[in-house]
Amino acid sequence: MSVGERTRVRVPFWFVWWMVLVIGVVLVLCLVSVWVIATEGTQTSKVVLSALLAVAAGIAALSALVGLFRYRAVVLSLTAPLLIGLLAAAVWYEIPQKGAWQLSHGILEDQAVDCVNPGERTRLGVYSIRYIDRRDGGCLFYFEGDEKNSEGFGYFPDSPPPYIGPPAERGIGYEPYRIPWYRFVDNS
């Protein structure tokens, strides 16, 4: 070996397994986050998942720095940060929400024709629906979630809802989604 040559440091077995574990945890958290975002999960579940993902991202970043500078393990080191970047891009471009809507709007429209509350919580497409209510000339689908400030989709095929804009202190506020569908927040 000459003086100018550098020897490649072999990546230790423990580091490979550690990075595989970190990548696996990040992948699972990313997939669960996509599901919770797509299905309009509760705010609590979104906050908990965000906190877990932030911790996993910190661990992945530190491990990636060690892997890059100490072992030059580029693929192992950059996989977890790449997954987190892909999740961020998907959320930014609303890909989970758009995909969930594409999978679910047909069954929601079929259910909106009758607009009958099944009497129990149900799943329509990917959305978990707490109850269905005929109100303001349309059919409202309340998401499974927090009791205060209920949210959901409203179907108004004949005319728009009576009030477009943020909700009053007590009442419902609607915003256009994909006409004749509206998103709503119910503060009553």
C-alpha positions, 0 to 999 in steps of 0.5 A: 500500500502506498502513502496516497492510498486510502483503505476503505473501512469495513462497515461493522455488522452491528451498524448494518443491523442498527441501520436496518432497524432504524430504516424499518422503524422509519418506514413503518412510521411513514406508512402509518402516517400516510394512513392516518393523514389519508383517513382523516385520523384524530388530531391526537394520533397525528400529533403522536405520530409526528412526535414519534417520527421526529424522534426517529428522524433525529436518530436516523440523522445522527446514525446517517452522519456516523455512517457517512463519515465513519464508514462511508455507507452511503445507501444505508445512511441515506435511506431513512432520511430519503423516506422521511423526505418522500413522506414530506413531499407526499404530504406537501402535495396532498397525495394521501388525501387525494388517494383516499378521496379517489378510493372513497368518493364513489361509496360516499356518493352512493351513501349520500343519496339515502343519507341515512345514519347506520346507527353505529360508527362505520367505514365508508371507503377509507374514512371512518364515519362517526355518523351521517346527518341530513342538515342545511339541505345536504348530507353530512358525513362526520369523521371518526375523531374528536368530539369538539370541533367535528369535521367531515364532508358535506354533499350538496348536489342541488345548491351550495350550503347556506354558509361558506367560510369559517364557522361561527363560535357555535355553528357549522362552517363550510368550504368548497372541496370538490363541488358538490362536496364541501369540507365542514367544521361543526362547532355546535 
